Amino acid sequence: MIRVTVFVDSEHHYTGIRMLGHAGLADDPQEGQELVCAAVSALTFNMSNSVEQFTDDSFEVEEEEKTGAFQFRFTSDMTSESQLLMNSYIFGLQNIEEEYGEPYIKIRFKEV
């Protein structure tokens, strides 16, 4: 299962994410798990690359392919462009969770 923690500030802006796991590691493989893993990966790397390409905002990324660990967090104030990219990213993840749910992906929100 992919476990996603979305970090939210007091103004309800998404300020980062932490992700751990793989959709494809379920004990009982089911149809759709590879699709979920690929979709989440594509959304995640597109968001990170888009922030880098289209904004001047500072951020940190840590990743470990074997465990599926990925952490992204802004290290400076976010521009409206980054807020839009994060809103779009979280919207996409929520759509995947709504469509496939457990045992593939679980999203939680944590105020920081």
Wavefront OBJ file of the C-alpha trace (Angstrom):
o trace
v 0.000 0.000 0.000
v 1.093 3.549 -0.720
v 0.694 5.687 2.385
v 0.628 9.410 1.686
v 0.832 12.130 4.321
v -0.024 15.593 3.033
v 1.331 18.441 5.133
v -0.996 21.434 5.461
v -0.249 24.800 7.062
v -2.604 26.864 9.212
v -3.887 28.664 6.093
v -4.848 25.308 4.526
v -2.053 25.363 1.936
v -0.379 22.079 1.053
v 3.274 22.492 2.018
v 4.666 19.058 1.264
v 4.085 15.334 1.158
v 5.593 12.147 2.534
v 4.943 8.903 0.727
v 5.912 5.358 1.632
v 5.248 2.013 0.010
v 4.294 0.462 -3.287
v 0.826 -0.407 -4.552
v 2.297 -3.551 -6.082
v 3.374 -5.094 -2.792
v -0.039 -6.318 -1.684
v 0.003 -9.908 -0.378
v -2.827 -10.819 -2.738
v -2.072 -9.119 -6.077
v -5.184 -7.666 -7.659
v -6.072 -6.033 -10.924
v -5.176 -2.354 -10.941
v -2.260 -2.302 -8.514
v 0.360 -1.654 -11.209
v -1.850 1.067 -12.651
v -2.136 2.737 -9.235
v 1.624 2.636 -8.665
v 2.349 4.064 -12.120
v -0.297 6.791 -11.783
v 0.904 7.903 -8.347
v 4.531 7.908 -9.520
v 3.690 9.930 -12.636
v 1.698 12.508 -10.664
v 4.396 12.786 -7.998
v 7.362 13.263 -10.308
v 5.392 15.610 -12.555
v 4.491 17.809 -9.575
v 8.095 17.922 -8.334
v 9.530 18.597 -11.789
v 6.861 21.233 -12.500
v 7.644 23.140 -9.304
v 11.314 23.100 -10.285
v 10.667 24.090 -13.920
v 7.916 26.667 -13.553
v 8.596 28.382 -10.218
v 11.494 29.847 -8.283
v 10.290 28.311 -5.008
v 12.797 26.448 -2.867
v 12.111 22.842 -1.877
v 13.782 19.636 -0.751
v 13.245 16.145 -2.114
v 14.315 12.830 -0.617
v 13.582 9.514 -2.279
v 14.407 5.848 -1.930
v 13.190 3.629 -4.744
v 13.377 0.290 -2.927
v 10.956 1.250 -0.146
v 8.941 3.693 -2.211
v 9.858 6.491 0.182
v 9.470 9.987 -1.240
v 9.395 13.245 0.658
v 8.869 16.701 -0.814
v 8.650 19.912 1.175
v 8.854 23.591 0.440
v 11.693 25.375 2.239
v 10.451 28.881 1.505
v 7.142 30.663 1.089
v 5.096 29.250 -1.760
v 4.013 31.260 -4.776
v 0.513 30.960 -6.175
v 1.961 28.821 -8.979
v 3.268 26.229 -6.508
v -0.007 26.291 -4.619
v -1.858 25.535 -7.848
v 0.546 22.698 -8.704
v 0.129 21.190 -5.239
v -3.666 21.555 -5.375
v -3.728 19.765 -8.715
v -1.407 17.029 -7.430
v -3.467 16.338 -4.297
v -6.666 16.393 -6.370
v -5.179 13.711 -8.632
v -4.102 11.553 -5.672
v -7.560 11.857 -4.121
v -9.149 10.742 -7.382
v -6.932 7.658 -7.416
v -7.774 6.930 -3.778
v -11.483 7.325 -4.496
v -11.330 4.999 -7.504
v -9.042 2.276 -6.116
v -8.761 2.851 -2.341
v -7.343 0.186 -0.086
v -5.298 -1.971 -0.396
v -3.466 0.362 -2.796
v -3.384 3.921 -1.457
v -4.317 5.783 1.727
v -4.060 9.572 2.096
v -4.060 11.449 5.378
v -3.601 15.120 6.151
v -1.393 16.538 8.900
v -1.249 20.172 9.989
v 2.272 21.490 10.431
l 1 2 3 4 5 6 7 8 9 10 11 12 13 14 15 16 17 18 19 20 21 22 23 24 25 26 27 28 29 30 31 32 33 34 35 36 37 38 39 40 41 42 43 44 45 46 47 48 49 50 51 52 53 54 55 56 57 58 59 60 61 62 63 64 65 66 67 68 69 70 71 72 73 74 75 76 77 78 79 80 81 82 83 84 85 86 87 88 89 90 91 92 93 94 95 96 97 98 99 100 101 102 103 104 105 106 107 108 109 110 111 112
